[in-house]
Amino acid sequence: MVRVFSADRMGNVVRACAALLVCAGASVHAQTTISVSTASQLQSAVQSANSAGGNRIISVADGTYTLSDTLYVNAPNISIVGASGNRASVIIQGTGMSSSASVGTVIRVAGTGFGLRYVTLQKSKYHLIQIVGEENADSPTIRDCILRDAYEQMVKVSVGSDPGVTADGGLVENCLFEYTAGIGPQYYIGGIDAHGAKNWTVRGNTFRNIASPSGSVAEFAVHFWNNSANNTVEKNVIIDCDRGIGFGLETRPNTGGVIRNNMIYHSANSHPFADSAIALSESANSKVYNNSVYQANSFPWAIEYRFSSTSGIEVSNNLVNKQIVARDGATGTISNNVTNAASSWFVNAAAGDLHLAATQSSVVDKGKTISGLTDDFDGEARPAGTGIDIGADEFGGSAVKPNPPTNVRAE
């Protein structure tokens, strides 16, 4: 099975090798390593990598790097990697999380094959990372990072007027997205906000407290829309976010894609704008299956699919405690879902751990077989029994399941 550990628990061998590893998806071309230990050296190293035509690994020593300007990554195959392999020990930050901060976006990526690993990004006026789709910034990889306290969306994938020029083939994996105050600074915030993105994978991340304090509902923890297509969002933990995972938006459609094996929890806290856990909106031919959702707040449904252009979808094998709702003429195949889950069914719902605590007769072996569904939240093979289990957890696997990485902190 797959186990997810915080970076500060990685072995010394992994730490020693971290700066020499190229993030997944980077070019096979030889890369020169540049080591830095100050903010000015980091900014100079990025400029030098651009001038050299890319193919550089910038190895960042432990420390806090307060930037005087955005890091503009314009050349291909540039990676920024924490040298120690401890993502909490390398902090790259702007000058504040506010509309008056002098640094807008911490890292702006216009080159292909960008990689980011083993760092913390924080304190931006706009975004922590912008992937510039209008510059065809394909194949970015963000792994094993902490992203927190942005005044707007943490990862922004932008798009221009040409629908054929987009940022495609991205990977975001094993990262922590959070607002450390327990709530966001305003409503115009989100985790991953992707326009025009195609063939991305968002896997094994934790999203926490992406919630609006006033004005309106926050954006999603993960949102693919505005002509995005065929993206996969799987094995993530989402806790106390106004909205969980969204495909599409009214007049800004999405096509295809899969939302599977995620665990989504919202407490009965004081967040004033809690909304649906999963939403398809003008999202044709999308699949939502084997997710576990428990909402202790008063919002009346867990999953929604909306508008007549949302057709040909499948919503199956989901384990939730609220309704699954069709709105405004949306249609699709809705089957083998359980909508009356109790908190006692789960190991620790309040921590976002929605593994089954014991066998449930309405859940175990009661799911339908779905093409492409081969494992569960932990990477354990499905089925473990005579049939597929409903929800993100296949109960009765051969190994003890770890808790989701919801307690990864920067301290």
C-alpha positions in Angstrom: 0.0 0.0 0.0 1.0 3.7 -0.3 1.9 5.5 2.8 2.1 9.3 3.0 4.5 10.8 5.5 5.4 14.4 6.2 8.7 15.5 4.7 10.3 16.0 8.1 10.1 12.2 8.7 11.9 11.3 5.6 15.1 9.3 6.0 18.5 10.9 5.8 19.2 9.3 2.5 16.2 11.0 0.9 17.2 14.3 2.4 20.8 14.1 1.1 19.6 13.3 -2.4 16.7 15.8 -2.6 18.6 18.6 -4.3 19.9 16.2 -6.9 16.5 14.9 -8.0 14.5 16.4 -10.8 10.8 16.8 -10.1 8.6 14.3 -11.9 7.7 15.5 -15.4 10.9 17.5 -15.9 13.0 17.2 -19.1 15.4 14.3 -19.5 18.0 16.9 -20.6 21.0 17.2 -18.3 20.4 19.9 -15.7 23.0 22.0 -13.9 22.5 22.5 -10.2 22.8 25.9 -8.6 22.9 26.1 -4.8 21.6 29.2 -3.0 21.3 30.3 0.6 19.9 33.9 0.5 16.9 35.5 -1.1 19.1 37.6 -3.4 21.0 34.5 -4.5 17.7 32.7 -5.2 16.4 35.6 -7.4 19.7 35.8 -9.2 19.7 32.0 -9.8 16.3 32.1 -11.4 17.4 35.0 -13.7 20.6 33.1 -14.6 18.6 30.0 -15.4 16.4 32.0 -17.7 19.4 33.5 -19.4 21.0 30.1 -19.9 17.9 28.7 -21.6 16.7 26.6 -18.6 17.7 23.1 -17.7 18.7 24.1 -14.1 18.0 22.8 -10.7 18.1 25.5 -8.0 18.9 23.8 -4.7 17.7 26.0 -1.8 19.3 25.6 1.6 17.1 25.7 4.8 16.0 29.1 5.7 13.4 31.9 5.1 13.7 33.7 1.8 11.7 37.0 1.7 11.6 38.1 -1.9 11.7 41.7 -3.1 10.0 40.7 -6.4 8.2 37.8 -8.1 10.4 34.9 -9.2 9.8 34.9 -13.0 10.5 31.4 -14.5 10.5 31.9 -18.2 12.8 29.1 -19.6 12.0 25.4 -19.8 12.9 22.7 -17.3 13.8 24.8 -14.3 13.3 23.2 -10.9 13.3 24.8 -7.4 14.1 22.1 -4.8 14.6 22.3 -1.0 18.1 20.9 -0.4 17.2 19.1 2.9 14.1 17.4 1.7 12.2 19.0 4.6 9.4 21.2 3.1 8.9 23.0 6.4 12.5 24.2 6.5 12.7 26.1 3.2 10.2 29.1 3.3 10.0 31.3 0.2 7.6 34.2 0.8 6.3 37.5 -0.3 6.0 40.6 1.9 2.5 39.8 3.2 -0.9 38.3 2.7 -2.8 41.5 1.9 -3.9 43.7 -1.0 -1.2 46.2 -0.1 1.7 43.8 -0.1 4.5 44.7 -2.5 5.1 41.2 -4.0 2.1 40.1 -6.0 2.8 36.4 -7.0 5.6 34.5 -5.4 6.5 32.4 -8.5 5.2 33.0 -12.0 5.9 30.2 -14.4 5.9 30.7 -18.2 8.3 27.9 -19.1 7.5 24.3 -19.7 8.6 21.5 -17.4 8.8 23.6 -14.2 9.3 21.7 -10.9 8.8 22.7 -7.3 9.6 20.3 -4.4 10.3 20.3 -0.7 9.5 24.0 0.0 6.9 26.2 1.7 5.4 29.1 -0.2 3.5 31.8 1.7 2.4 35.4 2.0 1.4 36.6 -1.4 -0.7 39.6 -2.6 -2.1 37.4 -5.4 -1.1 33.8 -5.9 1.7 31.6 -4.5 2.2 30.1 -8.0 0.8 31.2 -11.4 1.2 28.7 -14.2 0.8 30.9 -17.3 -1.3 28.8 -19.8 -1.3 31.7 -22.3 2.5 31.1 -22.6 1.9 27.3 -23.1 3.6 26.4 -19.7 3.0 22.7 -20.0 4.0 19.9 -17.6 4.5 21.7 -14.3 5.1 19.6 -11.2 4.5 20.7 -7.6 5.2 17.9 -5.1 5.8 17.6 -1.4 5.3 21.3 -0.7 3.3 23.5 1.8 1.3 26.3 0.2 -0.4 28.7 2.7 -1.7 32.1 3.4 -2.3 33.6 -0.1 -4.5 36.7 -0.5 -6.0 35.1 -3.6 -5.9 31.6 -5.1 -2.8 29.6 -4.0 -2.1 27.9 -7.4 -3.5 29.7 -10.4 -3.5 28.3 -13.9 -4.3 31.1 -16.3 -5.4 31.1 -19.9 -5.5 33.7 -22.7 -7.7 34.4 -25.6 -6.4 31.5 -27.7 -8.1 28.3 -26.5 -5.4 26.2 -28.2 -2.7 27.6 -26.0 -3.0 26.2 -22.4 -1.1 24.7 -19.5 -1.5 21.0 -19.8 -0.2 17.8 -18.2 0.4 19.2 -14.7 0.9 17.3 -11.5 0.2 18.5 -7.9 1.0 15.7 -5.4 1.4 15.3 -1.6 1.1 19.0 -0.8 -0.6 20.8 2.1 -2.8 23.8 1.2 -4.0 25.8 4.2 -4.9 29.1 5.9 -3.1 29.0 9.2 -5.6 31.3 10.9 -8.4 28.7 10.4 -10.2 30.9 7.8 -9.2 32.9 4.7 -8.6 36.7 4.5 -11.4 37.3 2.0 -13.8 35.4 -0.3 -11.7 35.5 -3.5 -9.5 32.6 -2.5 -9.0 29.0 -3.5 -6.6 26.2 -3.5 -6.0 25.2 -7.2 -7.9 27.4 -9.6 -7.3 26.1 -13.2 -8.5 27.7 -16.4 -8.2 25.8 -19.7 -6.1 23.1 -18.1 -6.1 19.6 -19.6 -4.8 16.3 -18.4 -3.7 17.4 -15.0 -3.5 15.1 -11.9 -4.2 16.4 -8.4 -3.4 13.5 -6.0 -2.7 12.9 -2.3 -2.9 16.5 -1.1 -4.5 18.0 2.0 -6.6 21.2 1.8 -7.7 22.9 5.0 -9.6 26.1 5.9 -10.1 27.5 2.4 -13.1 29.4 3.7 -14.5 32.9 3.3 -14.9 35.2 6.4 -17.5 37.5 4.7 -19.1 38.7 1.5 -19.5 35.4 -0.5 -18.5 31.8 -0.7 -14.9 31.0 -1.3 -13.7 29.3 -4.5 -13.1 25.6 -4.4 -10.2 23.7 -2.9 -9.7 22.3 -6.4 -11.5 23.8 -9.5 -11.0 23.0 -13.1 -13.2 25.2 -15.4 -13.3 27.6 -18.4 -12.7 24.9 -21.1 -10.6 22.6 -18.9 -10.8 18.9 -19.8 -9.9 15.4 -18.8 -8.3 16.1 -15.4 -8.0 13.6 -12.5 -8.6 14.6 -8.8 -8.0 11.7 -6.5 -6.9 10.6 -3.0 -7.1 14.1 -1.5 -8.2 15.1 2.0 -10.3 18.3 2.2 -11.2 19.7 5.6 -13.3 22.7 6.5 -13.2 24.3 3.0 -16.3 26.2 1.8 -16.4 24.1 -1.4 -14.4 20.9 -2.1 -13.9 19.9 -5.7 -15.5 21.6 -8.8 -15.6 20.8 -12.5 -17.0 23.6 -14.7 -19.0 26.8 -13.9 -22.0 28.4 -15.6 -20.9 29.6 -19.1 -17.4 28.4 -18.3 -17.6 24.6 -19.0 -15.4 21.6 -18.3 -15.4 18.3 -20.3 -14.7 14.9 -18.9 -12.4 14.2 -16.0 -12.6 12.0 -12.9 -13.1 12.8 -9.2 -12.5 9.7 -7.2 -11.2 8.3 -3.8 -11.3 11.6 -2.0 -12.2 12.2 1.6 -14.0 15.5 2.3 -15.1 16.7 5.8 -16.7 19.9 7.0 -17.3 20.5 10.7 -20.2 22.4 12.3 -17.9 25.4 12.8 -18.4 29.1 12.3 -17.5 29.2 8.6 -20.5 31.2 7.3 -20.5 30.0 3.7 -20.1 26.2 3.7 -21.3 24.8 0.4 -21.3 21.5 -1.6 -18.4 19.1 -1.3 -18.4 18.2 -5.0 -20.0 20.1 -7.9 -20.3 19.5 -11.6 -21.5 22.6 -13.4 -21.7 22.6 -17.2 -19.4 19.6 -17.0 -20.3 16.9 -19.6 -19.1 13.3 -19.4 -17.4 13.7 -16.0 -17.2 10.9 -13.5 -17.6 11.2 -9.7 -17.1 7.9 -7.9 -15.9 6.3 -4.6 -15.6 9.5 -2.6 -16.4 9.7 1.1 -18.0 12.9 2.4 -19.2 13.8 5.9 -20.6 17.3 6.5 -21.5 18.2 10.0 -22.7 21.7 9.0 -26.2 22.6 7.9 -25.7 22.7 4.1 -28.3 20.3 2.6 -26.4 18.4 0.0 -23.0 16.8 -0.5 -22.8 16.4 -4.3 -24.5 18.4 -7.0 -24.7 18.3 -10.8 -26.2 21.3 -12.6 -27.4 22.6 -16.0 -28.6 20.7 -19.0 -25.1 20.7 -20.6 -24.0 18.5 -17.6 -24.9 15.3 -19.3 -23.4 11.9 -19.8 -22.0 12.0 -16.3 -21.6 9.2 -13.8 -22.0 9.6 -10.0 -21.6 6.2 -8.4 -20.2 4.4 -5.3 -20.1 7.6 -3.2 -20.5 7.4 0.6 -22.0 10.6 1.9 -24.3 11.9 4.7 -26.3 14.4 2.6 -28.3 14.3 -0.6 -26.9 14.0 -4.1 -28.8 16.7 -6.1 -29.6 17.2 -9.8 -30.3 20.9 -10.6 -31.4 22.8 -13.7 -31.8 19.9 -16.0 -28.5 18.0 -15.5 -28.6 14.3 -16.4 -26.5 11.2 -15.9 -26.1 7.8 -14.4 -26.5 8.0 -10.6 -26.1 4.6 -8.9 -24.8 2.7 -5.9 -24.4 5.7 -3.6 -25.1 5.7 0.1 -26.4 9.0 1.4 -27.1 8.3 5.1 -23.6 7.8 6.5 -23.1 8.4 10.2 -19.9 9.8 11.8 -19.5 6.6 13.8 -18.9 4.7 10.6 -15.5 6.4 10.2 -12.2 6.1 12.1 -12.1 9.9 12.9 -14.4 12.0 10.9 -13.5 15.2 12.7 -9.9 14.8 11.6 -10.9 14.1 8.0 -10.1 10.4 8.4 -13.0 8.8 6.6 -11.6 5.3 6.6 -14.3 2.8 7.7 -14.1 2.0 11.4 -15.9 -1.3 10.9 -17.7 -3.2 8.3 -21.0 -1.7 7.2 -23.5 -4.0 5.4 -24.7 -1.2 3.1 -21.2 -0.2 2.1 -18.9 -3.2 1.9 -19.0 -5.1 -1.4 -22.0 -3.0 -2.5 -20.4 -0.8 -5.1 -20.4 -1.3 -8.9 -17.4 -2.1 -11.0 -16.2 1.0 -12.8 -13.6 1.1 -15.6 -10.3 2.6 -14.3 -11.2 2.0 -10.6 -8.4 -0.4 -9.5 -7.5 0.9 -6.0 -8.7 3.0 -3.1 -7.5 6.1 -1.1 -4.5 4.3 0.2 -3.5 2.6 -3.0 -4.9 -0.7 -1.9 -6.3 -2.9 -4.6 -10.0 -3.1 -5.3 -11.9 -5.2 -4.6 -10.7 -6.6 -1.3 -13.7 -8.8 -0.9 -16.4 -10.1 -3.3 -17.2 -6.7 -4.7 -16.1 -3.0 -4.7 -16.8 -1.1 -1.5 -18.7 2.2 -1.6 -16.6 5.2 -0.6 -12.9 6.1 -0.7 -11.8 3.3 1.6 -11.8 -0.4 0.5 -12.4 -2.0 3.9 -10.4 -5.1 4.9 -7.2 -4.5 3.1 -4.1 -6.4 4.0 -2.2 -3.6 5.7 -3.0 -1.1 8.5 -4.1 2.2 6.9 -2.3 5.4 7.8 -4.2 8.5 8.9 -4.5 11.0 6.1 -1.8 13.7 6.3 -4.0 16.3 7.9 -1.7 17.0 10.8 1.3 18.1 8.7 2.3 21.4 10.1 5.0 23.9 9.2 6.4 24.0 12.7 
